[in-house]
Amino acid sequence: MALEGFREELARRGYHEGQDISFMVEDVQGEVDTLADRAAKIVEAKPDIIFTIGTAATAAAKQATTTLPFVFTFVADPLRSGIITSNATSTNNLTGISSYAGPALRQAA
């Protein structure tokens, strides 16, 4: 669903798959042991941008490149996982959306 949403927004902004944009999709099907190799393969292809879904895939992409820009989604806690160094700015080549909501707020009784 996240990839489809990304594709839809790009199309809405005038980027049409097969015309002025193409995708190289690596679906690991839950096999995280191959993430580092797959990330290296994608980086070798020199895409304009990398889009990752999930903490493990994002961490693998971060290890594979410090220069290619990428966008992540469905990373539970990018700060605690070391993906970013601050919630204010990533200070690196990536940006994204976290699914982390933080600890529940307690209301005074």
All heavy atoms as an XYZ file, in Angstrom:
812
protein
N       0.799     -1.196      0.000
C       0.000      0.000      0.000
C       0.850      1.272      0.000
O       0.504      2.226     -0.651
C      -0.930      0.011      1.215
C      -1.982     -1.098      1.200
S      -3.066     -1.020     -0.215
C      -4.230      0.160      0.298
N       1.948      1.271      0.736
C       2.791      2.468      0.781
C       3.388      2.764     -0.584
O       3.428      3.920     -1.006
C       3.891      2.302      1.823
N       3.843      1.733     -1.273
C       4.419      1.936     -2.595
C       3.375      2.445     -3.577
O       3.648      3.344     -4.377
C       5.060      0.643     -3.119
C       5.703      0.725     -4.502
C       6.769      1.810     -4.555
C       6.278     -0.626     -4.890
N       2.173      1.919     -3.488
C       1.099      2.386     -4.373
C       0.776      3.844     -4.103
O       0.561      4.618     -5.032
C      -0.143      1.507     -4.236
C       0.026      0.139     -4.855
C       0.511      0.186     -6.299
O      -0.055      0.950     -7.107
O       1.475     -0.522     -6.612
N       0.744      4.228     -2.836
C       0.505      5.628     -2.487
C       1.603      6.536     -3.022
O       1.335      7.631     -3.511
N       2.838      6.067     -2.948
C       3.973      6.816     -3.476
C       3.836      6.982     -4.991
O       3.991      8.082     -5.521
C       5.265      6.067     -3.120
C       6.533      6.809     -3.431
C       6.821      8.025     -2.827
C       7.465      6.270     -4.302
C       7.999      8.698     -3.096
C       8.652      6.934     -4.576
C       8.914      8.148     -3.973
N       3.488      5.899     -5.671
C       3.290      5.952     -7.128
C       2.152      6.908     -7.501
O       2.264      7.691     -8.440
C       2.975      4.560     -7.675
C       4.169      3.666     -7.810
C       3.757      2.301     -8.312
N       4.887      1.588     -8.846
C       5.056      0.284     -8.740
N       4.156     -0.461     -8.124
N       6.118     -0.298     -9.259
N       1.055      6.820     -6.757
C      -0.101      7.689     -7.040
C       0.257      9.158     -6.873
O      -0.129      9.995     -7.694
C      -1.268      7.322     -6.132
C      -1.925      6.012     -6.478
C      -2.964      5.572     -5.460
O      -3.342      6.394     -4.580
O      -3.379      4.408     -5.522
N       0.988      9.485     -5.821
C       1.350     10.891     -5.594
C       2.314     11.381     -6.669
O       2.201     12.509     -7.138
C       1.953     11.072     -4.203
C       2.293     12.512     -3.873
C       1.097     13.470     -3.907
O      -0.063     13.021     -3.775
O       1.331     14.687     -4.064
N       3.247     10.540     -7.075
C       4.150     10.935     -8.155
C       3.368     11.180     -9.448
O       3.619     12.159    -10.159
C       5.224      9.869     -8.377
C       6.303      9.806     -7.306
C       7.181      8.572     -7.501
C       7.149     11.064     -7.292
N       2.404     10.314     -9.750
C       1.577     10.487    -10.951
C       0.762     11.774    -10.856
O       0.627     12.519    -11.831
C       0.666      9.281    -11.139
N       0.239     12.054     -9.664
C      -0.534     13.276     -9.449
C       0.327     14.510     -9.704
O      -0.149     15.539    -10.167
C      -1.089     13.302     -8.030
C      -2.117     14.392     -7.769
C      -2.643     14.349     -6.349
N      -1.714     14.894     -5.379
C      -1.437     16.175     -5.211
N      -1.976     17.077     -5.981
N      -0.597     16.579     -4.277
N       1.616     14.382     -9.455
C       2.548     15.497     -9.661
C       3.167     15.502    -11.062
O       4.066     16.281    -11.336
C       3.634     15.469     -8.594
C       3.076     15.756     -7.213
C       4.145     15.666     -6.154
N       3.590     15.965     -4.858
C       3.635     17.154     -4.267
N       4.209     18.154     -4.887
N       3.111     17.330     -3.078
N       2.684     14.607    -11.936
C       3.112     14.636    -13.327
C       4.197     13.651    -13.715
O       4.695     13.693    -14.834
N       4.579     12.765    -12.810
C       5.589     11.749    -13.120
C       4.864     10.445    -13.438
O       4.200      9.872    -12.570
C       6.541     11.536    -11.937
C       7.345     12.764    -11.603
C       6.921     13.634    -10.594
C       8.506     13.058    -12.302
C       7.655     14.766    -10.287
C       9.244     14.195    -11.994
C       8.811     15.035    -10.990
O       9.535     16.156    -10.686
N       5.004      9.969    -14.660
C       4.263      8.790    -15.103
C       5.212      7.622    -15.328
O       6.184      7.730    -16.082
C       3.464      9.116    -16.359
C       2.494     10.230    -16.128
N       1.346     10.090    -15.404
C       2.548     11.537    -16.495
C       0.711     11.234    -15.341
N       1.426     12.144    -15.998
N       4.900      6.531    -14.665
C       5.727      5.327    -14.759
C       5.821      4.859    -16.212
O       4.831      4.792    -16.915
C       5.146      4.222    -13.875
C       6.064      3.053    -13.696
C       5.599      2.081    -12.637
O       4.553      2.314    -11.993
O       6.287      1.073    -12.453
N       7.041      4.569    -16.633
C       7.269      4.125    -17.992
C       7.528      5.260    -18.963
O       7.964      5.041    -20.082
N       7.238      6.486    -18.544
C       7.483      7.648    -19.395
C       8.641      8.473    -18.852
O       9.663      8.621    -19.510
C       6.226      8.508    -19.513
C       5.106      7.809    -20.230
C       3.830      8.649    -20.214
O       3.726      9.641    -19.513
N       2.855      8.214    -20.997
N       8.469      9.030    -17.650
C       9.536      9.848    -17.088
C       9.990      9.359    -15.719
O      10.742     10.040    -15.030
C       9.144     11.327    -17.021
C       7.724     11.556    -16.583
O       7.136     10.687    -15.927
O       7.200     12.611    -16.911
N       9.539      8.172    -15.327
C       9.974      7.569    -14.068
C       9.865      6.055    -14.202
O       8.988      5.539    -14.897
C       9.131      8.088    -12.878
C       9.768      7.695    -11.557
C       7.700      7.606    -12.959
C       9.160      8.404    -10.362
N      10.795      5.370    -13.569
C      10.720      3.904    -13.532
C      11.041      3.438    -12.119
O      11.687      4.146    -11.352
C      11.678      3.275    -14.541
O      13.006      3.606    -14.232
N      10.570      2.267    -11.790
C      10.760      1.714    -10.458
C      11.542      0.412    -10.536
O      11.333     -0.394    -11.439
C       9.410      1.424     -9.783
C       8.645      2.662     -9.441
C       7.737      3.200    -10.329
C       8.828      3.291     -8.229
C       7.025      4.347    -10.028
C       8.124      4.442     -7.912
C       7.225      4.969     -8.810
N      12.427      0.229     -9.599
C      13.142     -1.028     -9.410
C      12.687     -1.531     -8.049
O      13.098     -0.996     -7.020
C      14.650     -0.764     -9.423
C      15.492     -1.965     -9.240
S      17.244     -1.439     -9.326
C      18.014     -2.950     -8.872
N      11.811     -2.512     -8.034
C      11.190     -2.976     -6.796
C      11.868     -4.260     -6.326
O      12.015     -5.207     -7.091
C       9.676     -3.207     -6.995
C       9.038     -3.735     -5.719
C       8.999     -1.927     -7.450
N      12.265     -4.259     -5.073
C      12.845     -5.437     -4.428
C      11.945     -5.800     -3.251
O      11.989     -5.156     -2.217
C      14.267     -5.142     -3.925
C      15.295     -5.016     -5.004
C      15.686     -6.360     -5.605
O      15.732     -7.367     -4.873
O      15.933     -6.388     -6.815
N      11.119     -6.802     -3.414
C      10.248     -7.270     -2.342
C      10.933     -8.446     -1.671
O      11.072     -9.515     -2.259
C       8.889     -7.691     -2.908
C       7.890     -8.052     -1.822
O       8.293     -8.161     -0.638
O       6.713     -8.230     -2.154
N      11.370     -8.268     -0.445
C      12.149     -9.298      0.241
C      11.292    -10.401      0.835
O      11.820    -11.399      1.304
C      13.061     -8.697      1.334
C      14.062     -7.754      0.723
C      12.264     -8.045      2.423
N       9.988    -10.230      0.817
C       9.066    -11.251      1.323
C       9.437    -11.698      2.742
O       9.360    -12.866      3.070
C       9.033    -12.451      0.382
C       8.729    -12.139     -1.054
C       7.251    -12.135     -1.354
O       6.479    -12.838     -0.719
N       6.852    -11.329     -2.314
N       9.901    -10.764      3.562
C      10.239    -11.069      4.943
C      11.621    -11.662      5.160
O      12.005    -11.948      6.284
N      12.392    -11.867      4.114
C      13.734    -12.453      4.235
C      14.756    -11.349      4.467
O      15.369    -10.845      3.537
C      14.082    -13.248      2.979
C      13.208    -14.465      2.783
C      13.620    -15.277      1.569
O      14.826    -15.288      1.225
O      12.736    -15.890      0.969
N      14.966    -10.996      5.716
C      15.863     -9.887      6.037
C      17.339    -10.236      5.863
O      18.172     -9.346      5.808
C      15.601     -9.340      7.459
C      14.216     -8.730      7.560
C      15.795    -10.413      8.508
N      17.668    -11.519      5.760
C      19.062    -11.917      5.584
C      19.658    -11.393      4.283
O      20.873    -11.253      4.164
C      19.198    -13.441      5.610
C      18.825    -14.033      6.962
O      18.737    -13.276      7.936
O      18.624    -15.261      7.032
N      18.824    -11.108      3.294
C      19.306    -10.666      1.984
C      19.248     -9.155      1.803
O      19.597     -8.654      0.733
C      18.493    -11.335      0.863
O      17.128    -10.916      0.966
C      18.574    -12.846      0.931
N      18.821     -8.433      2.820
C      18.637     -6.986      2.683
C      19.913     -6.246      2.307
O      19.884     -5.368      1.447
C      18.049     -6.390      3.957
C      16.568     -6.624      4.174
C      16.154     -6.117      5.543
C      15.745     -5.959      3.090
N      21.029     -6.555      2.926
C      22.278     -5.836      2.630
C      22.674     -6.029      1.170
O      23.051     -5.056      0.495
C      23.390     -6.310      3.557
N      22.587     -7.248      0.662
C      22.923     -7.510     -0.740
C      21.963     -6.809     -1.686
O      22.371     -6.242     -2.700
C      22.919     -9.017     -1.031
C      24.061     -9.737     -0.337
O      25.081     -9.091     -0.022
O      23.935    -10.954     -0.116
N      20.683     -6.836     -1.361
C      19.689     -6.179     -2.211
C      19.882     -4.668     -2.217
O      19.758     -4.022     -3.249
C      18.289     -6.557     -1.764
C      17.942     -7.993     -2.076
C      16.601     -8.354     -1.441
N      16.267     -9.729     -1.657
C      15.223    -10.139     -2.376
N      14.417     -9.265     -2.932
N      14.978    -11.421     -2.515
N      20.177     -4.105     -1.042
C      20.409     -2.661     -0.964
C      21.632     -2.272     -1.787
O      21.618     -1.272     -2.513
C      20.578     -2.231      0.490
N      22.691     -3.069     -1.707
C      23.898     -2.791     -2.495
C      23.596     -2.853     -3.989
O      24.092     -2.022     -4.762
C      24.996     -3.787     -2.128
N      22.767     -3.809     -4.398
C      22.383     -3.943     -5.810
C      21.630     -2.697     -6.294
O      21.890     -2.189     -7.381
C      21.507     -5.188     -5.968
C      20.961     -5.416     -7.345
C      20.080     -6.655     -7.347
C      19.252     -6.752     -8.601
N      18.304     -7.862     -8.560
N      20.750     -2.207     -5.458
C      19.985     -1.001     -5.816
C      20.914      0.203     -5.904
O      20.834      0.991     -6.843
C      18.833     -0.779     -4.817
C      17.777     -1.867     -5.000
C      18.224      0.614     -4.985
C      16.715     -1.897     -3.930
N      21.802      0.360     -4.951
C      22.743      1.479     -4.959
C      23.630      1.427     -6.199
O      23.902      2.458     -6.824
C      23.579      1.501     -3.659
C      24.741      2.478     -3.765
C      22.686      1.856     -2.472
N      24.073      0.230     -6.593
C      24.900      0.076     -7.798
C      24.170      0.539     -9.059
O      24.802      1.001    -10.010
C      25.328     -1.378     -7.970
C      26.407     -1.809     -7.002
C      26.735     -3.284     -7.117
O      26.453     -3.901     -8.160
O      27.292     -3.821     -6.142
N      22.838      0.437     -9.071
C      22.046      0.869    -10.224
C      21.967      2.389    -10.324
O      21.511      2.928    -11.323
C      20.644      0.266    -10.160
N      22.407      3.095     -9.281
C      22.434      4.558     -9.226
C      21.071      5.202     -9.520
O      20.936      6.043    -10.423
C      23.496      5.113    -10.158
C      24.904      4.738     -9.759
C      25.915      5.364    -10.679
C      27.331      5.147    -10.350
N      27.842      4.012     -9.774
N      20.058      4.844     -8.727
C      18.760      5.481     -8.938
C      18.785      6.936     -8.471
O      19.694      7.347     -7.750
C      17.829      4.657     -8.038
C      18.718      4.213     -6.920
C      20.057      3.949     -7.581
N      17.790      7.695     -8.889
C      17.686      9.082     -8.436
C      17.244      9.154     -6.981
O      17.597     10.086     -6.263
C      16.697      9.858     -9.304
C      17.228     10.067    -10.706
O      18.455     10.248    -10.862
O      16.424     10.036    -11.653
N      16.464      8.166     -6.552
C      15.964      8.130     -5.181
C      15.678      6.684     -4.790
O      15.347      5.861     -5.639
C      14.694      9.000     -5.014
C      14.309      9.125     -3.548
C      13.553      8.454     -5.846
C      13.245     10.160     -3.279
N      15.812      6.396     -3.512
C      15.472      5.083     -2.963
C      14.281      5.288     -2.034
O      14.254      6.225     -1.241
C      16.658      4.483     -2.185
C      17.839      4.237     -3.131
C      16.251      3.188     -1.488
C      19.118      3.812     -2.431
N      13.310      4.408     -2.128
C      12.123      4.442     -1.268
C      12.095      3.128     -0.500
O      12.076      2.064     -1.102
C      10.863      4.598     -2.127
C       9.577      4.593     -1.352
C       9.206      5.683     -0.591
C       8.736      3.494     -1.390
C       8.012      5.689      0.117
C       7.542      3.489     -0.693
C       7.185      4.589      0.065
N      12.133      3.202      0.833
C      12.138      1.990      1.648
C      10.883      1.908      2.506
O      10.308      2.927      2.894
C      13.370      1.922      2.565
O      13.376      3.059      3.428
C      14.654      1.871      1.757
N      10.519      0.670      2.799
C       9.366      0.401      3.660
C       9.843     -0.488      4.789
O      10.297     -1.608      4.558
C       8.231     -0.286      2.875
C       7.795      0.590      1.706
C       7.058     -0.591      3.797
C       6.815     -0.079      0.758
N       9.774      0.023      6.012
C      10.152     -0.760      7.188
C      11.531     -0.417      7.714
O      12.402      0.083      6.995
N      11.722     -0.715      8.992
C      12.967     -0.387      9.676
C      14.155     -1.155      9.111
O      15.211     -0.573      8.846
C      12.829     -0.656     11.188
O      11.716      0.105     11.682
C      14.077     -0.256     11.947
N      14.011     -2.459      8.912
C      15.136     -3.280      8.448
C      15.602     -2.853      7.052
O      16.806     -2.721      6.810
C      14.757     -4.755      8.460
N      14.670     -2.619      6.147
C      15.036     -2.192      4.787
C      15.678     -0.812      4.805
O      16.646     -0.558      4.073
C      13.805     -2.193      3.883
N      15.185      0.060      5.636
C      15.745      1.411      5.729
C      17.156      1.370      6.308
O      18.050      2.053      5.811
C      14.829      2.311      6.579
O      13.525      2.321      5.984
C      15.358      3.729      6.671
N      17.371      0.549      7.327
C      18.707      0.416      7.910
C      19.690     -0.141      6.881
O      20.828      0.318      6.791
C      18.660     -0.472      9.143
N      19.264     -1.109      6.092
C      20.133     -1.693      5.055
C      20.482     -0.651      3.999
O      21.636     -0.554      3.572
C      19.457     -2.900      4.414
N      19.517      0.145      3.580
C      19.776      1.192      2.587
C      20.709      2.249      3.153
O      21.607      2.740      2.451
C      18.462      1.817      2.126
N      20.514      2.584      4.417
C      21.386      3.580      5.045
C      22.832      3.087      5.077
O      23.758      3.866      4.870
C      20.906      3.894      6.459
C      21.745      4.951      7.132
C      21.293      5.253      8.528
C      22.218      6.313      9.118
N      22.157      6.378     10.534
N      23.030      1.809      5.327
C      24.374      1.242      5.333
C      24.980      1.195      3.932
O      26.190      1.280      3.773
C      24.348     -0.175      5.925
C      24.055     -0.211      7.403
C      25.124      0.489      8.219
O      26.318      0.300      7.995
N      24.708      1.320      9.160
N      24.128      1.061      2.919
C      24.603      0.914      1.539
C      25.010      2.236      0.901
O      25.821      2.245     -0.018
C      23.533      0.241      0.685
N      24.464      3.352      1.364
C      24.789      4.642      0.742
C      24.645      5.783      1.734
O      23.749      5.779      2.577
C      23.918      4.934     -0.490
O      24.333      6.176     -1.070
C      22.441      4.998     -0.166
N      25.521      6.737      1.602
C      25.406      7.974      2.379
C      25.182      9.162      1.460
O      25.139     10.298      1.924
C      26.681      8.221      3.220
O      27.799      8.285      2.331
C      26.887      7.131      4.253
N      25.041      8.887      0.151
C      24.896      9.987     -0.800
C      23.573      9.968     -1.563
O      23.015     11.027     -1.819
C      26.049      9.995     -1.812
O      26.099      8.722     -2.464
C      27.374     10.255     -1.116
N      23.081      8.788     -1.949
C      21.811      8.745     -2.687
C      20.671      9.121     -1.743
O      20.589      8.610     -0.635
C      21.549      7.344     -3.242
C      22.439      6.882     -4.384
C      22.126      5.435     -4.744
C      22.252      7.774     -5.596
N      19.803     10.009     -2.178
C      18.682     10.378     -1.313
C      17.657      9.257     -1.237
O      17.432      8.544     -2.208
C      18.088     11.609     -2.011
C      18.481     11.456     -3.435
C      19.799     10.736     -3.442
N      17.069      9.091     -0.055
C      15.967      8.151      0.034
C      14.938      8.561      1.053
O      15.188      9.338      1.962
C      16.435      6.698      0.180
C      17.087      6.303      1.468
C      16.345      5.796      2.522
C      18.454      6.363      1.593
C      16.957      5.370      3.675
C      19.087      5.934      2.739
C      18.332      5.438      3.793
N      13.746      8.036      0.823
C      12.570      8.305      1.640
C      12.153      6.993      2.281
O      12.088      5.968      1.613
C      11.414      8.854      0.763
C      10.159      9.065      1.591
C      11.834     10.128      0.059
N      11.862      7.029      3.565
C      11.409      5.823      4.249
C       9.992      5.982      4.771
O       9.510      7.094      4.977
C      12.356      5.435      5.389
C      12.438      6.441      6.513
C      11.496      6.475      7.519
C      13.491      7.348      6.559
C      11.582      7.390      8.555
C      13.593      8.267      7.594
C      12.632      8.294      8.596
N       9.340      4.853      4.981
C       8.026      4.827      5.605
C       7.916      3.565      6.456
O       8.676      2.621      6.274
C       6.891      4.909      4.559
O       5.644      5.082      5.238
C       6.837      3.677      3.695
N       7.005      3.579      7.387
C       6.772      2.459      8.307
C       8.018      2.080      9.102
O       8.302      0.910      9.308
C       6.197      1.232      7.579
C       4.801      1.438      7.080
C       4.548      1.528      5.724
C       3.743      1.575      7.962
C       3.265      1.749      5.257
C       2.456      1.791      7.510
C       2.212      1.877      6.155
N       8.764      3.084      9.531
C       9.870      2.870     10.452
C       9.331      3.214     11.833
O       8.919      4.337     12.082
C      11.088      3.743     10.083
C      12.166      3.645     11.155
C      11.633      3.327      8.730
N       9.314      2.221     12.707
C       8.671      2.390     14.010
C       9.264      3.533     14.816
O       8.543      4.383     15.312
C       8.754      1.090     14.803
N      10.559      3.581     14.953
C      11.210      4.640     15.732
C      12.572      4.946     15.107
O      13.583      4.375     15.495
C      11.368      4.197     17.183
C      11.825      5.319     18.095
O      12.272      6.373     17.593
O      11.748      5.147     19.327
N      12.596      5.833     14.110
C      13.855      6.101     13.406
C      14.958      6.663     14.294
O      16.130      6.433     14.028
C      13.462      7.087     12.308
C      12.152      7.646     12.721
C      11.499      6.640     13.597
N      14.608      7.353     15.357
C      15.618      7.908     16.261
C      16.289      6.793     17.060
O      17.505      6.664     17.074
C      14.984      8.947     17.182
C      15.929      9.723     18.089
C      16.935     10.511     17.278
C      15.131     10.650     18.989
N      15.505      5.961     17.714
C      16.054      4.885     18.538
C      16.736      3.804     17.705
O      17.643      3.141     18.182
C      14.967      4.277     19.410
C      14.494      5.274     20.468
C      13.387      4.711     21.280
N      13.970      4.071     22.459
C      13.302      3.302     23.267
N      12.036      3.016     23.022
N      13.877      2.785     24.319
N      16.318      3.631     16.473
C      16.940      2.608     15.622
C      18.211      3.116     14.941
O      18.876      2.368     14.243
C      15.951      2.119     14.566
O      15.605      3.163     13.676
N      18.531      4.399     15.119
C      19.752      4.959     14.551
C      19.620      5.414     13.109
O      20.613      5.782     12.486
N      18.421      5.418     12.570
C      18.201      5.871     11.197
C      18.458      7.374     11.109
O      19.082      7.852     10.177
C      16.768      5.534     10.721
C      16.456      4.037     10.862
C      16.513      6.058      9.325
C      17.172      3.133      9.917
N      17.966      8.104     12.088
C      18.179      9.552     12.157
C      18.833      9.895     13.495
O      18.808      9.101     14.428
C      16.855     10.344     11.994
C      15.856      9.983     13.101
C      16.252     10.101     10.621
C      14.625     10.844     13.141
N      19.412     11.069     13.576
C      20.051     11.497     14.819
C      19.210     12.486     15.611
O      19.517     12.790     16.744
C      21.429     12.128     14.527
O      21.247     13.224     13.638
C      22.369     11.112     13.910
N      18.141     12.993     14.978
C      17.289     13.980     15.631
C      15.926     13.974     14.947
O      15.843     13.749     13.733
C      17.917     15.367     15.509
O      16.981     16.377     15.791
N      14.882     14.229     15.704
C      13.556     14.361     15.108
C      13.403     15.685     14.370
O      12.532     15.835     13.524
C      12.457     14.206     16.157
C      12.255     12.768     16.551
O      12.309     11.873     15.714
N      12.030     12.525     17.831
N      14.247     16.644     14.675
C      14.180     17.951     14.027
C      14.765     17.916     12.624
O      14.278     18.593     11.728
C      14.909     18.994     14.877
N      15.829     17.137     12.427
C      16.479     17.028     11.124
C      17.234     15.712     11.061
O      17.749     15.239     12.061
C      17.446     18.202     10.873
O      18.041     18.024      9.582
C      18.529     18.292     11.913
N      17.290     15.117      9.886
C      17.983     13.835      9.776
C      19.496     14.012      9.664
O      20.238     13.106      9.965
C      17.473     13.061      8.564
O      17.833     13.704      7.367
N      19.965     15.163      9.226
C      21.385     15.475      8.997
C      22.077     14.435      8.117
O      23.263     14.216      8.221
C      22.179     15.638     10.314
O      22.210     14.385     11.008
C      21.593     16.724     11.193
N      21.317     13.796      7.252
C      21.914     12.852      6.311
C      21.090     12.826      5.026
O      20.354     13.759      4.751
C      22.066     11.460      6.934
C      20.784     10.904      7.498
O      19.695     11.270      7.090
N      20.901     10.002      8.451
N      21.180     11.784      4.272
C      20.584     11.720      2.942
C      19.182     11.119      2.923
O      18.717     10.698      1.875
C      21.499     10.902      2.017
C      21.757      9.500      2.542
O      22.021      9.319      3.728
N      21.701      8.522      1.670
N      18.507     11.097      4.050
C      17.187     10.480      4.061
C      16.160     11.280      4.838
O      16.485     12.113      5.669
C      17.261      9.058      4.620
C      17.860      8.919      6.012
C      16.793      8.645      7.029
C      18.861      7.798      5.983
N      14.910     11.002      4.504
C      13.786     11.599      5.192
C      12.651     10.596      5.147
O      12.679      9.648      4.367
C      13.361     12.939      4.544
O      12.413     13.582      5.399
C      12.767     12.733      3.165
N      11.666     10.781      5.975
C      10.570      9.838      5.923
C       9.523     10.061      6.977
O       9.495     11.086      7.658
N       8.687      9.049      7.104
C       7.553      9.093      8.018
C       7.690      7.962      9.027
O       7.922      6.817      8.664
C       6.228      8.937      7.248
C       6.085     10.072      6.248
C       5.051      8.882      8.199
C       4.931      9.902      5.298
N       7.564      8.318     10.280
C       7.647      7.337     11.349
C       6.263      6.893     11.773
O       5.319      7.678     11.765
C       8.370      7.953     12.551
O       8.289      7.101     13.664
N       6.165      5.655     12.174
C       4.900      5.159     12.717
C       4.928      5.141     14.239
O       4.016      4.665     14.882
C       4.606      3.746     12.172
O       5.661      2.872     12.479
N       5.980      5.702     14.831
C       6.142      5.732     16.288
C       5.295      6.844     16.877
O       5.386      7.994     16.474
C       7.611      5.940     16.645
C       7.897      5.973     18.120
C       7.739      4.833     18.897
C       8.329      7.132     18.733
C       8.014      4.854     20.251
C       8.609      7.159     20.089
C       8.451      6.014     20.851
O       8.718      6.035     22.189
N       4.481      6.498     17.853
C       3.615      7.485     18.496
C       4.145      7.908     19.847
O       3.627      8.824     20.459
C       2.208      6.934     18.641
N       5.166      7.249     20.361
C       5.735      7.593     21.660
C       4.915      7.003     22.788
O       3.863      6.402     22.584
N       5.396      7.163     23.992
C       4.664      6.632     25.142
C       3.318      7.334     25.295
O       3.182      8.506     24.958
C       5.568      6.911     26.325
C       6.679      7.752     25.838
C       6.637      7.805     24.354
N       2.359      6.595     25.799
C       1.031      7.166     25.998
C       1.104      8.285     27.032
O       1.831      8.195     28.012
C       0.070      6.089     26.473
N       0.400      9.355     26.765
C       0.364     10.464     27.696
C      -0.575     10.129     28.852
O      -1.652      9.595     28.649
C      -0.124     11.738     26.987
C       0.773     12.250     25.874
C       0.096     13.428     25.198
C       2.117     12.649     26.411
N      -0.160     10.440     30.039
C      -0.993     10.187     31.213
C      -1.654     11.494     31.625
O      -1.013     12.526     31.707
C      -0.143      9.656     32.352
C       0.554      8.352     31.981
C       1.448      7.919     33.087
N       0.645      7.057     33.969
C       1.053      6.653     35.143
N       2.215      7.045     35.614
N       0.305      5.865     35.878
N      -2.913     11.419     31.868
C      -3.625     12.602     32.331
C      -3.749     12.557     33.842
O      -3.894     11.488     34.439
C      -5.029     12.641     31.717
C      -4.982     12.883     30.212
C      -6.365     13.047     29.642
O      -7.369     12.849     30.320
N      -6.430     13.426     28.379
N      -3.668     13.721     34.451
C      -3.797     13.789     35.906
C      -5.217     13.438     36.293
O      -6.170     13.807     35.629
C      -3.443     15.195     36.394
N      -5.334     12.677     37.377
C      -6.657     12.250     37.850
C      -7.367     13.342     38.582
O      -6.855     14.243     39.112
C      -6.529     11.025     38.733
